[in-house]
Amino acid sequence: MPPRSETPPDLFVDRSLGRRIVPEALRALGFTVHTMADVYPHGEDQAVADVRWIADADAAGWIALTKDERLIRDAENQEALVNSSLRMFAISKQNLTGPQMAQYFETNIHRIIQRARKPGPFVEVVYRDRVERRWST
């Protein structure tokens, strides 16, 4: 849960984390959560390019949460990240269930918020019991 003296940051949850379980778990912790389906309605969430949501989440000042740490391997996405100040936290384990992913974020939420206070761009990988830097400029 965020410290009471600070306004908690808004979180952006990309499509790889689902529309319900992870966002609801984060909202239960007191965070404002924007899902990809909220931001890009009417099915656009399934087709929106990574570079677009990276730019949009950055412009909004949101912390991005994803399950696709491979985003940084794509040259276009890496360029979008380099030209942003986005703070991204990614689960790298692809076979987790919704409740397991929610638990990863719940367990590490204090680490995520603390690290998100630093300027981006960067990508941190969220593990079951820790968070590690994967990429930064």
TIKOL-67468 format. One line per field, with one value per residue: residue number from 1; z negated, x, y negated of N, C-alpha, C, CB in turn. Coordinates in steps of 0.05 Angstrom, whole numbers. Glycine has a CB too. Layout:
<rs>
nr NUM,...
npz Z,...
npx X,...
npy Y,...
capz Z,...
capx X,...
capy Y,...
cpz Z,...
cpx X,...
cpy Y,...
cbpz Z,...
cbpx X,...
cbpy Y,...
</rs>
This chain:
<rs>
nr 1,2,3,4,5,6,7,8,9,10,11,12,13,14,15,16,17,18,19,20,21,22,23,24,25,26,27,28,29,30,31,32,33,34,35,36,37,38,39,40,41,42,43,44,45,46,47,48,49,50,51,52,53,54,55,56,57,58,59,60,61,62,63,64,65,66,67,68,69,70,71,72,73,74,75,76,77,78,79,80,81,82,83,84,85,86,87,88,89,90,91,92,93,94,95,96,97,98,99,100,101,102,103,104,105,106,107,108,109,110,111,112,113,114,115,116,117,118,119,120,121,122,123,124,125,126,127,128,129,130,131,132,133,134,135,136,137
npz 0,15,-16,-62,-62,-12,55,88,145,211,244,303,336,381,437,432,379,368,358,310,259,241,246,210,161,153,149,102,67,64,109,168,227,295,346,407,438,418,434,488,517,543,568,590,556,565,611,610,621,589,586,587,539,502,510,497,444,420,431,399,350,322,287,318,323,341,373,409,416,458,492,496,530,581,634,649,604,565,582,574,519,504,520,482,415,388,335,326,304,306,309,320,325,363,357,314,274,269,213,192,218,197,144,147,160,115,72,84,85,54,65,120,122,94,128,173,162,181,239,305,371,355,347,302,276,247,198,160,107,109,144,202,240,310,357,377,397
npx 17,10,49,15,26,39,15,-9,23,-5,-21,-8,-33,-15,-40,-21,-24,-76,-147,-175,-160,-106,-108,-152,-131,-89,-118,-146,-105,-103,-89,-95,-114,-102,-125,-105,-149,-185,-161,-155,-209,-263,-241,-194,-151,-128,-100,-68,-5,57,94,60,28,69,88,41,30,76,70,26,48,47,62,85,62,75,77,113,174,206,197,237,273,259,274,245,211,250,273,229,225,276,268,233,209,192,175,180,155,164,139,175,165,128,87,52,-7,-65,-77,-26,8,-14,0,57,63,36,69,116,103,119,174,170,143,180,226,204,203,249,279,260,281,269,271,248,252,204,205,184,200,232,258,291,337,333,340,364,376
npy 24,-46,-99,-141,-195,-210,-219,-163,-133,-130,-70,-33,21,69,108,160,175,182,165,164,193,179,121,111,131,94,47,58,49,-4,-34,-74,-47,-38,-1,31,41,3,-45,-40,-28,15,60,41,46,96,90,46,16,31,-12,-56,-51,-54,-107,-135,-120,-140,-195,-206,-199,-152,-90,-34,32,98,163,175,172,177,136,99,120,111,68,21,14,7,-41,-75,-72,-93,-145,-163,-174,-131,-87,-22,41,109,175,232,285,327,364,356,355,311,299,312,275,228,235,231,176,153,171,144,90,46,42,32,-18,-50,-46,-68,-122,-142,-173,-154,-131,-62,9,56,121,161,208,265,253,207,148,131,92,89,61,-2,-71
capz 0,17,-40,-63,-58,17,73,102,174,228,257,329,339,409,443,424,351,366,353,285,234,233,240,185,138,149,139,74,51,64,132,192,248,322,362,436,448,410,449,517,516,567,581,599,538,576,635,607,622,564,586,580,510,488,512,483,415,412,431,376,325,308,284,335,314,364,370,433,414,484,507,500,551,607,639,648,576,551,590,560,490,502,523,462,387,377,315,332,287,322,300,343,326,381,352,289,275,260,184,187,226,178,120,153,157,88,56,90,91,41,82,146,117,86,152,192,155,196,266,326,375,346,345,280,277,222,192,137,82,113,168,212,265,335,379,374,416
capx 0,27,49,-8,35,44,-5,2,25,-24,-9,-19,-31,-18,-58,-9,-31,-105,-164,-189,-147,-83,-118,-168,-113,-75,-138,-151,-83,-107,-78,-111,-103,-112,-119,-103,-177,-197,-148,-161,-233,-276,-223,-169,-130,-116,-85,-51,23,72,106,39,21,93,87,17,34,97,59,8,64,40,81,75,65,72,88,129,200,219,192,262,289,250,288,225,203,273,275,207,233,298,257,213,218,175,184,166,160,155,143,187,155,105,66,38,-36,-73,-71,3,19,-23,17,83,61,29,92,137,93,135,198,162,138,206,242,190,209,273,271,264,268,281,254,256,238,191,205,167,209,251,257,319,340,339,349,361,393
capy 0,-70,-115,-159,-222,-214,-209,-140,-137,-115,-47,-24,50,76,131,186,181,187,142,164,203,162,94,111,134,69,27,64,38,-33,-47,-79,-29,-41,23,25,41,-23,-67,-34,-12,27,79,29,55,120,84,22,22,26,-39,-75,-51,-64,-136,-145,-116,-159,-222,-208,-197,-127,-68,-12,60,116,190,178,159,179,111,84,133,100,42,0,9,-4,-69,-89,-73,-112,-172,-168,-172,-111,-69,3,64,131,202,246,313,325,384,352,350,284,296,312,249,208,239,220,147,147,176,126,64,25,40,19,-47,-62,-49,-86,-150,-150,-179,-134,-105,-37,33,73,146,168,236,272,240,185,133,126,75,104,43,-31,-85
cpz 0,-10,-40,-58,-29,33,88,132,188,241,283,332,368,412,434,395,347,358,325,260,225,228,214,160,132,139,110,56,50,88,153,214,274,338,392,448,441,428,479,519,543,582,591,581,549,600,632,606,596,564,579,551,493,487,496,453,404,411,407,349,309,306,300,323,337,356,393,431,440,502,513,521,579,611,637,620,560,557,576,531,486,503,503,435,372,357,318,314,301,308,324,345,341,374,326,293,265,230,178,195,206,152,124,149,128,69,59,93,78,56,108,142,110,111,172,186,170,225,285,350,363,347,322,282,249,219,168,112,85,140,177,238,288,356,370,393,402
cpx 18,27,27,0,39,20,6,3,3,-8,-23,-13,-35,-33,-47,-15,-60,-120,-176,-172,-125,-93,-134,-151,-98,-94,-145,-129,-84,-96,-99,-98,-117,-105,-117,-131,-192,-187,-154,-185,-242,-257,-197,-145,-115,-98,-66,-21,37,83,85,32,45,93,64,20,55,85,40,23,58,64,70,82,59,82,108,155,215,214,218,280,282,261,269,216,226,277,253,214,256,288,235,226,202,189,167,175,148,160,154,178,129,82,51,8,-41,-68,-42,16,11,-6,45,83,55,54,113,128,109,161,192,158,164,223,230,194,233,265,277,278,284,260,265,240,229,191,187,174,229,245,285,318,347,350,345,380,419
cpy -25,-85,-136,-188,-229,-205,-185,-144,-120,-92,-41,5,58,102,158,194,185,162,141,170,185,133,92,114,108,47,32,54,8,-48,-53,-64,-34,-16,14,24,15,-45,-64,-16,0,45,68,39,80,114,61,31,15,-2,-60,-75,-60,-94,-148,-143,-135,-187,-227,-207,-172,-108,-45,15,78,144,195,162,161,154,97,96,123,72,18,-7,-3,-33,-85,-92,-94,-140,-179,-171,-151,-93,-43,25,88,158,218,275,313,344,380,347,321,281,296,286,227,210,228,190,139,150,155,97,42,21,25,-11,-61,-67,-67,-115,-160,-155,-156,-146,-82,-15,50,98,153,199,241,256,217,171,126,110,93,86,14,-45,-94
cbpz -24,39,-44,-91,-73,26,93,95,184,248,239,353,320,422,472,427,333,346,373,286,238,255,263,186,143,175,156,71,63,40,144,199,239,336,358,450,437,381,444,530,505,585,603,598,511,584,658,581,645,561,613,597,502,501,541,493,409,432,458,377,308,323,254,364,289,388,370,457,391,499,490,474,550,608,666,665,564,557,620,564,480,524,551,462,372,399,286,362,258,349,289,340,297,409,352,274,256,266,169,202,255,171,113,182,176,78,62,116,82,12,88,157,94,66,164,193,125,195,276,335,405,318,371,252,288,220,186,131,64,113,164,217,261,345,405,344,427
cbpx -19,17,76,-21,60,69,-14,-15,52,-38,-10,-6,-51,10,-64,21,-21,-110,-187,-211,-136,-61,-134,-189,-93,-61,-164,-154,-56,-94,-56,-113,-106,-101,-140,-86,-193,-190,-118,-136,-256,-285,-237,-171,-141,-137,-104,-59,37,95,118,14,12,119,85,-8,42,120,43,-13,59,17,87,87,46,86,66,113,216,208,174,277,286,218,302,201,194,298,272,180,242,319,247,192,215,164,182,170,149,169,116,217,152,114,79,50,-52,-102,-85,16,9,-53,18,92,40,7,104,150,64,141,210,137,117,221,247,160,214,295,286,237,264,293,253,250,257,162,234,168,221,280,239,333,361,313,333,367,379
cbpy 0,-88,-129,-158,-227,-200,-232,-115,-128,-133,-22,-41,66,78,132,184,158,209,143,184,231,162,84,132,157,60,29,95,47,-44,-31,-110,1,-67,45,47,65,-29,-66,-21,-28,5,92,-1,62,140,78,7,6,46,-46,-69,-24,-53,-145,-131,-87,-158,-227,-185,-220,-113,-61,-15,66,106,211,169,170,204,93,83,163,100,43,7,36,12,-72,-73,-46,-106,-175,-145,-200,-94,-81,11,60,131,215,246,325,332,411,328,370,279,318,336,242,212,268,227,136,165,204,134,62,33,68,32,-50,-45,-21,-79,-152,-128,-204,-122,-101,-40,50,58,169,157,246,302,261,196,107,153,53,118,48,-40,-110
</rs>
